[in-house]
Each structure stands twice: as C-alpha cells, then as structure tokens.
Amino acid sequence: MLKIGDSAPEFELLDENSAAISLVSLLADGQPLILYFYPADFTPACTMEACSIRDIHDDILGADLKVVGVSPQSVASHQRFKTSHKLPFPLLFDEGKKVVRAYGVDGPMGFGVRRTTFLINAEKKILNRVNSEFFVGSHIKFIEAAIQSAS
C-alpha cells in the first residue's frame, strides 16, 4: 500500500458517464484530491460511506478539495449507485482492478478492495491516508480533518 510521501500512480478510468478521467486531469486545477477506494456499489458499508461523503460534499468543496470514488463495479452500476443516492462526485470504474493494485489496496489474496482513502496534492504526492475495512467513520473523520487542515 502506498505510504505518506509516495508518488500517486497516474491512471485513466471511466466515470459513471463513460468519460475518461485521469489523475493529472483531477489535479490540473491545483486542488488536492481525496481519492477513496471502496469494495462495491450498493453494499451497506459502501452506501453509508458514499452518503456520508455526499452529506459533507459542500464542506469539501468549500475547503478547495475534491473527492472521487474508485471501485471495480461497471459504469452502469456506478451510474445507478450515483443516481440512487444523489452523489455529487465522480465514481470511477477500475476494470480489472489495475488502479486498485497500483495503489496497493487489493484485498487479501486478490479478493475485493481494501477500503482506503488517500489525500493527494497537486504534485501527486500522498499527503495522508487511512485504511479501515469496516469502520467507515474513520474515513469520514479523515476527510473532516482534511477539510479542517485546508480551511
């Protein structure tokens, strides 16, 4: 798993609208990025996490941060998930878990995705991270701390 100070690997993935999104494009405006990896759309913990991020999204934007979710579910699944829960941020489709592996968040023995959130600056450096498989609250506290630090 990537550590604080590591360079974030470049990627290009499709979002829920089949638009290609790269790390460099996400960082082009100089704003830090909250990049969160989650196991699956529509599961209870992942839904709770996405909706909690949705609920503080205005605060995220107000701190000049942005947030993007990544999981291996399809574009169509992401589109349904985003629409169902009124998520105001992109969800990226990591086909074959290439980015999951590049960031070191593949699950044990290659199964699943480890719930991990990274804070990445405009120079593609990992500023901070949290990994907590089952405690979604850890990720929300992490994001709230990033908001406080940026404000």
trRosetta pair geometry for C-beta under 8 A, 3 or more apart (Angstrom, degrees):
i j d omega theta_ij theta_ji phi_ij phi_ji
1 103 7.2 13 -144 146 64 65
1 104 3.6 -171 -94 115 36 124
1 105 6.2 72 -115 -72 97 64
1 114 7.5 -67 -93 77 126 149
1 116 6.9 -155 -145 -121 125 158
1 129 7.7 177 156 133 114 157
1 131 6.7 -18 -161 -64 163 150
2 6 4.4 -140 -163 73 93 148
2 8 7.0 56 -163 -103 167 60
2 9 7.9 -142 -73 -8 136 91
2 103 5.5 -60 -5 -158 118 63
2 104 5.5 165 -20 26 62 121
2 118 6.9 18 78 -104 127 137
2 126 5.4 160 141 -51 119 157
2 129 7.0 147 90 -58 89 158
3 6 5.1 106 55 -23 64 114
3 126 6.8 152 102 82 30 144
3 129 7.6 -126 -143 25 29 135
4 126 5.5 -131 -121 112 35 100
4 127 6.8 -5 -143 157 90 18
4 128 6.0 11 -105 -101 111 38
4 129 6.5 -147 -65 9 77 95
5 125 6.5 -23 -144 -168 29 105
5 126 6.4 -34 26 65 23 89
6 125 7.4 150 81 -152 32 61
6 126 4.9 18 56 17 79 124
7 124 5.3 33 -160 122 80 106
7 125 6.3 -48 -101 -97 52 55
7 126 7.6 -142 -85 -10 5 85
8 23 6.2 -170 120 -160 116 150
8 35 7.5 117 -147 21 142 154
8 103 7.5 4 -147 -104 78 97
8 118 6.9 136 -104 141 120 150
8 120 4.7 6 -38 -127 155 133
8 124 4.6 -130 46 -172 92 79
8 125 7.1 -148 -10 -84 90 5
8 126 5.8 128 -61 -59 89 81
9 23 7.5 154 105 -17 45 159
9 99 7.3 -174 89 -138 117 71
9 102 4.2 -103 67 162 160 124
9 103 6.6 -132 31 -66 112 67
10 22 6.6 4 -173 -175 90 104
10 23 5.1 -141 -134 43 53 123
10 24 6.3 6 -131 -32 108 97
10 124 7.5 -35 -68 -128 74 145
11 22 6.4 180 91 -144 47 62
11 23 5.3 83 36 -27 73 104
11 98 7.5 152 -130 105 111 102
11 99 4.5 35 -119 -102 154 117
11 102 6.8 172 -73 59 113 154
12 20 5.4 10 179 -175 106 103
12 21 7.0 166 -150 81 59 34
12 22 4.2 -25 -93 -90 82 89
12 23 8.0 -99 -65 0 52 69
13 20 7.4 157 83 -147 21 59
13 21 6.0 -28 67 62 71 85
13 22 7.9 139 15 -90 59 42
13 70 6.9 96 51 -125 172 104
13 92 4.0 74 102 -178 135 114
13 93 5.9 179 176 63 105 54
13 94 5.8 -41 -120 -84 140 61
13 95 7.9 164 -137 8 91 79
13 99 6.3 -50 -57 -22 129 146
14 18 5.2 -17 -165 -138 123 43
14 19 6.8 132 -152 61 67 30
14 20 6.1 -43 -92 -90 61 52
14 21 7.4 110 -136 14 15 84
14 75 5.5 -41 120 -85 126 117
14 92 6.9 141 77 -152 37 68
14 93 4.9 -16 70 44 91 113
14 95 7.9 37 24 -18 108 110
15 18 7.3 -74 65 -1 61 12
15 19 5.1 -11 37 57 108 86
15 21 5.1 63 -43 -13 105 128
15 75 7.6 75 108 -129 30 92
15 78 7.3 -138 175 124 51 148
15 90 4.5 -62 -132 -157 127 113
15 91 6.5 111 -158 66 73 47
15 92 5.6 -49 -96 -94 61 64
15 93 7.4 166 -115 0 11 86
16 75 6.0 144 -139 -163 36 68
16 78 3.9 -133 -97 118 93 107
16 79 4.3 147 -179 -76 100 64
16 81 7.8 -128 -110 55 134 89
16 82 5.0 -21 -106 0 176 146
16 90 6.8 -165 7 -152 94 65
16 91 5.0 54 -48 56 110 96
16 93 7.7 130 -78 -36 47 100
17 75 7.7 -123 21 -168 7 111
17 79 7.1 110 -71 -97 49 108
18 75 5.3 39 -73 -154 76 155
21 25 6.1 -129 -158 74 59 129
21 26 6.5 60 173 -56 101 100
21 68 7.4 -168 137 -140 147 147
21 90 6.2 103 -59 160 171 161
21 92 6.0 -111 64 -100 125 115
22 25 4.6 97 55 6 82 101
22 26 7.0 -145 95 -5 45 86
23 26 5.6 -57 -150 36 34 112
23 27 6.3 14 158 -4 68 112
23 33 7.7 -148 -151 43 77 167
23 120 7.6 -60 -159 130 111 159
23 124 6.7 70 143 -113 128 105
24 27 6.1 -67 -144 48 29 100
24 28 6.5 60 151 -63 63 87
25 28 5.4 -18 -148 -20 35 122
26 33 5.3 52 140 -97 119 144
26 66 6.8 -151 -171 89 92 136
26 68 6.3 -64 -127 -19 143 148
27 30 7.3 60 173 -83 67 18
27 31 7.4 -148 -137 62 49 57
27 33 6.0 -81 -78 -24 83 123
27 120 7.1 -81 -84 119 123 109
27 121 7.8 75 -139 134 123 35
27 122 4.9 149 -179 -133 104 56
27 124 6.7 -112 -16 -68 175 72
30 122 4.6 -10 -140 -94 49 151
31 64 5.2 -139 -123 165 105 79
31 65 6.2 168 172 -117 105 25
31 66 5.5 84 113 -9 130 101
31 122 7.2 100 39 -72 19 101
32 64 7.6 81 28 117 82 80
32 65 5.4 -32 77 -118 90 83
32 66 7.7 176 93 28 46 70
32 119 6.0 15 168 -177 125 88
32 120 6.4 163 -162 81 76 44
32 121 5.1 -39 -104 -106 94 52
32 122 6.9 -86 -76 -36 53 70
32 127 6.8 -25 -140 6 134 146
32 146 7.5 -139 110 -174 137 118
32 150 6.9 -134 38 -97 130 131
33 65 7.4 147 -104 -168 19 76
33 66 5.6 -28 -114 70 68 90
33 67 7.4 140 -167 -97 63 30
33 68 6.6 -15 -169 14 110 106
33 118 8.0 20 102 100 87 90
33 119 7.5 162 83 -154 47 44
33 120 4.7 -16 61 61 96 100
34 60 6.8 -83 14 -145 139 125
34 65 5.9 48 -19 165 104 121
34 66 7.0 -159 26 95 79 40
34 67 4.2 -21 70 -104 110 82
34 68 7.4 157 84 23 61 58
34 117 6.4 -5 -174 -173 90 106
34 118 7.5 162 -155 82 44 48
34 119 5.9 -19 -100 -100 67 69
34 143 5.8 49 -139 -116 154 98
34 146 6.3 144 -83 90 115 166
35 67 7.8 -177 -73 -151 29 54
35 68 5.7 -11 -114 65 67 94
35 70 6.7 14 -177 -6 90 120
35 103 8.0 -140 121 -113 130 155
35 117 7.2 159 83 -156 46 55
35 118 4.7 -12 61 60 97 99
35 119 8.0 175 21 -85 75 21
35 120 5.8 21 -1 -1 118 122
36 49 7.4 -159 152 158 147 127
36 53 7.3 -139 23 -80 155 153
36 67 6.9 6 2 -166 108 99
36 68 7.5 173 29 86 69 46
36 69 5.3 -29 75 -109 93 68
36 70 7.1 173 89 23 42 77
36 115 7.9 3 -177 -168 95 70
36 116 7.2 -178 -149 95 58 43
36 117 4.2 -14 -104 -106 90 87
36 118 7.5 -176 -79 23 44 61
36 139 6.5 75 -130 -164 132 131
37 69 7.7 137 -98 -163 21 62
37 70 5.1 -34 -102 73 69 98
37 71 6.8 128 -163 -79 61 65
37 100 6.3 122 -146 -113 137 82
37 103 6.7 179 -46 88 144 145
37 105 4.8 102 81 113 163 158
37 113 5.4 -130 159 167 106 121
37 114 6.9 43 101 78 125 59
37 115 6.8 -171 94 -136 75 31
37 116 4.9 12 48 54 111 83
37 117 7.4 -157 24 -74 66 44
38 46 4.6 118 166 -128 128 103
38 49 6.0 -179 -108 80 137 147
38 50 7.3 -79 -4 -54 174 95
38 69 5.9 -18 12 -162 116 110
38 70 7.5 142 21 70 68 47
38 71 5.1 -50 74 -69 73 120
38 113 6.6 72 118 97 17 129
38 115 5.7 28 -117 -117 60 83
39 43 6.5 -17 86 31 109 152
39 45 7.8 45 35 78 117 113
39 46 6.0 -123 55 -65 79 127
39 71 6.5 39 118 -133 11 121
39 107 7.6 50 -110 -61 104 128
39 112 5.2 -18 -130 -163 111 97
39 113 4.6 -180 -99 53 55 92
39 115 6.5 -52 -23 -64 90 85
40 43 4.7 75 79 -16 102 120
40 46 5.7 -159 70 -7 52 161
40 71 6.2 166 -89 178 28 144
40 72 8.0 -34 -93 55 70 81
40 73 6.1 104 -144 -52 63 118
40 113 7.8 153 -39 30 65 112
41 46 6.6 -125 -108 119 19 140
41 71 6.6 173 -37 80 75 147
41 73 4.6 -68 0 28 110 173
41 77 4.8 167 38 156 150 105
41 78 6.3 -147 -72 -87 141 47
41 80 7.3 98 156 76 146 93
41 81 3.8 -107 -151 -69 120 144
41 91 7.7 64 -85 -179 112 154
42 46 7.2 9 41 78 22 117
42 47 6.2 32 -137 -63 24 113
42 77 7.7 -100 -6 -170 114 99
42 80 7.9 -9 -55 108 121 110
42 81 6.0 -119 -45 -101 79 101
42 84 7.8 35 -92 65 93 157
43 46 4.5 70 59 20 92 110
43 47 6.5 -166 78 -12 39 90
44 47 5.9 -61 -145 37 23 110
44 48 6.3 23 158 -18 62 108
45 48 5.6 -54 -148 36 32 113
45 49 6.3 33 153 -20 65 105
45 115 7.4 -75 135 -78 127 152
45 134 6.8 -96 -117 -144 153 51
45 136 5.5 -173 -166 -53 85 119
46 49 5.6 -50 -146 36 33 113
46 50 6.3 31 156 -17 66 106
46 71 7.5 34 -145 -74 142 157
46 115 7.9 -147 -89 -102 79 115
47 50 5.9 -54 -143 39 30 108
47 51 6.1 24 160 -13 65 111
47 81 7.9 -132 -99 -153 81 100
47 85 6.6 -170 -151 -83 85 147
48 51 6.1 -60 -143 42 25 106
48 52 6.2 28 157 -22 63 109
48 136 5.2 127 103 73 113 175
49 52 5.8 -58 -148 35 27 111
49 53 6.5 24 155 -16 63 105
49 115 7.3 -152 -77 -151 162 126
49 136 4.5 -133 -76 -144 88 117
49 139 6.0 17 -138 73 111 145
49 140 7.5 -149 -135 -52 66 93
50 53 5.8 -56 -150 37 31 110
50 54 6.3 38 148 -24 64 105
50 69 6.6 -10 -105 -70 98 161
50 81 7.2 -34 157 161 176 111
50 85 5.9 73 114 109 120 157
50 87 5.7 -45 173 -98 110 129
51 54 5.2 -46 -146 33 36 120
51 55 6.4 39 153 -24 64 103
51 85 5.5 -107 -81 -169 90 125
51 87 7.9 -95 -85 -85 49 89
52 55 5.7 -52 -150 32 32 113
52 56 7.0 4 158 4 63 105
52 136 6.7 138 13 149 149 118
52 139 7.9 114 87 89 134 100
52 140 4.8 -65 147 -92 136 129
53 56 6.4 -72 -150 49 32 90
53 57 6.5 64 147 -68 65 85
53 60 7.6 25 -170 -39 80 147
53 67 5.9 -155 -176 142 126 160
53 69 7.7 153 64 -60 164 114
53 87 7.8 31 85 -140 103 99
53 89 7.0 -65 133 25 120 140
53 140 7.3 -136 -68 -103 64 82
53 143 6.7 153 -113 -56 86 177
54 57 5.5 -22 -154 -26 33 121
54 85 6.6 -152 -35 143 159 101
54 86 6.6 103 -162 95 145 77
54 87 5.3 -104 -85 -116 117 61
54 88 6.3 120 -135 12 81 87
54 89 7.6 -143 -92 9 67 99
56 59 4.7 -45 -176 40 81 120
56 60 6.1 93 124 -30 82 93
56 140 7.3 125 7 -154 144 94
56 143 6.7 131 91 118 141 125
56 144 6.9 -78 -161 -83 164 82
56 147 7.3 -101 163 -49 122 156
57 60 5.3 -48 -148 30 38 117
57 61 6.4 33 156 -14 68 103
57 67 7.1 -113 -120 36 82 129
57 88 5.0 116 159 59 166 123
57 89 6.4 -156 -124 -36 123 109
58 61 5.9 -55 -148 40 32 108
58 62 6.0 37 151 -24 65 110
59 62 5.3 -54 -142 38 31 117
59 63 6.5 25 158 -15 64 106
59 144 7.8 7 121 -117 145 68
59 147 5.2 18 145 -146 105 151
60 63 6.2 -66 -156 38 26 103
60 65 4.9 -89 -174 80 76 105
60 66 7.0 98 147 -114 111 21
60 67 5.5 -34 -178 -19 158 116
60 143 6.8 -34 -92 178 108 113
60 147 6.2 -89 -94 -89 49 110
61 64 7.6 35 -179 -80 38 24
61 65 7.2 -107 -82 61 24 62
61 66 7.3 45 -97 -94 68 62
62 147 7.7 44 73 -154 91 107
62 151 7.5 17 121 -99 93 106
63 146 7.3 132 118 125 152 74
63 147 4.4 -162 -29 -144 158 66
63 148 7.9 -42 -113 -26 144 18
63 150 3.9 90 171 90 108 122
63 151 4.9 -69 -114 -61 96 81
64 150 6.1 -150 57 168 84 125
65 146 6.2 86 -99 135 162 115
65 147 6.7 -104 15 -92 141 66
65 150 5.7 -175 -45 -4 108 175
66 89 7.3 152 -180 -132 77 113
67 89 4.8 -26 86 -142 88 163
67 143 7.3 16 -95 -131 134 130
68 89 6.1 -144 -92 162 43 109
68 90 5.0 -10 -127 72 92 97
68 91 7.6 167 -170 -93 67 26
68 92 6.1 35 167 -16 112 114
69 87 7.9 -43 10 177 135 148
69 89 6.8 105 -6 105 90 111
69 90 7.3 -165 35 103 69 54
69 91 4.7 -19 73 -115 105 74
69 92 6.9 -179 92 20 50 74
70 91 7.6 166 -83 -165 28 57
70 92 4.6 -21 -105 66 77 106
70 94 5.3 59 179 -35 99 123
70 99 6.1 -86 -176 99 147 134
70 100 7.2 -173 131 -70 117 78
71 78 7.7 163 57 -85 98 102
71 91 7.2 -25 27 -172 94 101
71 92 7.9 134 24 76 48 61
71 93 7.8 -31 77 -117 57 42
71 94 6.5 -146 121 25 12 106
71 113 6.1 -148 -130 27 78 163
72 93 7.4 58 -156 -165 29 61
72 94 5.0 -67 -88 76 61 87
72 95 6.9 109 -150 -102 78 24
72 96 7.6 179 -134 24 113 15
72 97 5.2 -34 -82 -69 127 83
72 100 6.8 -37 -54 -26 103 142
72 113 6.7 174 -6 -47 102 127
73 77 3.9 -95 162 91 117 143
73 78 5.9 148 96 -51 105 78
73 81 7.5 77 97 -16 153 141
73 93 6.8 -94 88 -119 51 83
74 77 4.6 102 55 5 77 101
74 78 7.0 -139 99 -2 43 86
74 93 6.1 18 -159 -131 25 131
75 78 5.8 -57 -149 39 30 111
75 79 6.3 33 152 -23 65 106
75 93 5.0 -61 -64 -40 65 152
76 79 5.6 -52 -147 33 31 114
76 80 6.6 29 155 -16 64 104
77 80 5.9 -56 -151 37 31 109
77 81 6.1 30 153 -18 66 110
78 81 5.6 -56 -143 40 31 112
78 82 6.0 31 159 -20 67 108
78 91 4.0 -169 -156 100 115 125
78 92 7.6 146 -119 6 160 5
78 93 5.9 -118 -15 -65 140 92
79 82 5.9 -53 -142 37 26 110
79 83 6.2 22 159 -14 62 111
80 83 5.9 -61 -145 42 26 108
80 84 5.9 28 159 -23 65 112
81 84 5.9 -54 -141 35 24 112
81 85 6.4 -13 170 14 60 112
81 87 7.1 8 126 1 79 138
81 91 6.6 38 80 -23 120 176
82 85 6.9 -83 -148 53 19 85
82 86 7.9 56 165 -114 55 6
82 87 4.4 -94 -138 50 68 110
82 91 5.6 -146 -63 4 113 125
83 86 7.5 20 -168 -72 28 44
87 91 6.9 52 103 -39 149 112
92 99 7.7 -4 119 45 130 161
94 97 5.6 58 130 -109 112 38
94 98 6.4 -150 -172 42 90 68
94 99 4.7 -107 -126 40 121 106
94 100 5.5 117 137 -26 153 95
95 98 7.3 11 80 1 60 103
97 100 3.9 -48 -165 44 88 127
97 101 5.7 92 131 -26 90 92
97 106 6.1 89 158 -103 136 98
97 113 7.1 -159 -124 -85 117 99
98 101 6.1 -59 -154 36 27 107
98 102 6.4 26 150 -20 63 108
99 102 5.3 -50 -142 36 38 115
99 103 6.2 24 160 -8 68 108
100 103 6.4 -69 -150 45 23 99
100 105 5.4 -99 -161 74 72 87
100 106 5.3 100 136 -75 104 70
100 113 5.4 -95 -133 -118 134 103
101 104 7.3 36 -175 -77 34 31
101 106 5.2 23 -91 -44 67 124
103 116 7.2 179 135 91 121 138
103 118 7.1 -116 -156 -28 129 144
105 113 6.0 35 129 -169 99 78
105 114 4.4 -130 -168 56 76 96
105 116 4.5 -126 -117 23 132 138
105 131 7.5 -159 -119 -116 99 113
106 110 5.8 -19 165 -119 126 47
106 112 7.9 121 -177 84 53 52
106 113 6.9 -57 -123 -112 35 54
106 114 7.1 25 75 -3 15 97
107 110 6.8 18 70 127 76 11
107 111 4.7 -70 94 87 126 54
107 112 3.2 59 -37 71 159 86
107 113 5.8 -62 -39 -40 96 13
107 114 5.7 156 -89 -48 58 72
108 111 6.3 -19 74 48 65 93
108 112 7.6 16 32 48 66 108
114 131 6.0 3 151 -154 118 110
114 133 6.2 -69 -147 -90 72 87
115 131 7.1 132 88 -157 60 58
115 132 6.2 -48 93 80 111 52
115 133 5.3 132 28 -125 105 34
115 134 7.7 155 31 -38 142 25
115 136 7.5 -79 174 -95 154 65
115 139 6.9 -87 156 -55 108 137
116 129 6.4 2 -177 -176 98 109
116 130 7.0 177 -151 89 56 48
116 131 4.5 -12 -105 -102 91 82
117 129 6.6 168 88 -153 51 61
117 130 5.2 3 54 53 97 91
117 131 8.0 -172 23 -75 60 44
117 139 4.8 121 -16 -140 140 97
117 142 5.5 140 82 97 134 147
117 143 6.9 -74 167 -57 155 91
118 126 5.6 -71 -159 -131 114 98
118 128 7.5 159 -157 87 49 49
118 129 4.8 -16 -104 -102 67 95
119 126 7.3 99 70 -165 56 58
119 127 4.5 -61 104 63 102 105
119 128 4.5 20 37 51 119 87
119 129 7.0 -148 17 -70 71 50
119 142 7.8 -152 -37 162 111 102
119 146 5.2 -174 -101 -110 138 133
120 124 6.3 -8 -177 -141 112 38
120 125 6.9 158 -153 75 65 35
120 126 6.0 -37 -98 -99 74 50
120 127 6.7 178 -100 4 18 89
121 124 7.3 -67 75 2 65 14
121 125 5.1 -4 41 54 106 88
121 127 5.4 93 -34 -48 98 116
126 129 6.0 -11 -177 -41 120 111
128 142 7.2 -174 127 -163 120 102
128 146 7.1 -160 58 -84 134 101
130 138 5.5 -169 168 144 134 102
130 139 5.9 -178 90 -98 130 58
130 142 4.1 -118 -7 -80 145 151
132 135 4.4 -59 160 57 132 92
132 136 7.6 -161 100 -66 114 20
132 138 3.9 74 10 57 160 148
132 139 6.5 -142 49 -41 110 83
135 138 4.5 68 108 -11 107 109
135 139 7.9 157 108 -7 67 80
136 139 5.7 -54 -167 32 50 112
136 140 6.6 44 142 -17 76 104
137 140 5.5 -55 -146 39 40 110
137 141 6.1 41 155 -19 71 104
138 141 5.9 -54 -147 38 29 111
138 142 6.3 37 150 -25 62 106
139 142 5.4 -49 -149 32 32 119
139 143 6.5 30 153 -16 64 103
140 143 5.7 -52 -149 37 34 109
140 144 6.3 36 151 -19 65 106
141 144 5.5 -53 -144 38 32 113
141 145 6.3 36 154 -21 64 103
142 145 5.8 -56 -152 34 27 111
142 146 6.6 28 149 -19 62 104
143 146 5.5 -51 -150 34 36 114
143 147 6.5 41 150 -22 66 101
144 147 5.5 -49 -150 32 34 115
144 148 6.5 35 151 -19 65 103
145 148 5.6 -51 -148 36 34 113
145 149 6.3 35 153 -19 66 106
146 149 5.7 -53 -144 37 31 111
146 150 6.1 24 158 -15 65 112
147 150 6.0 -63 -145 41 26 106
147 151 6.2 27 158 -27 64 111
148 151 5.9 -57 -144 29 27 112
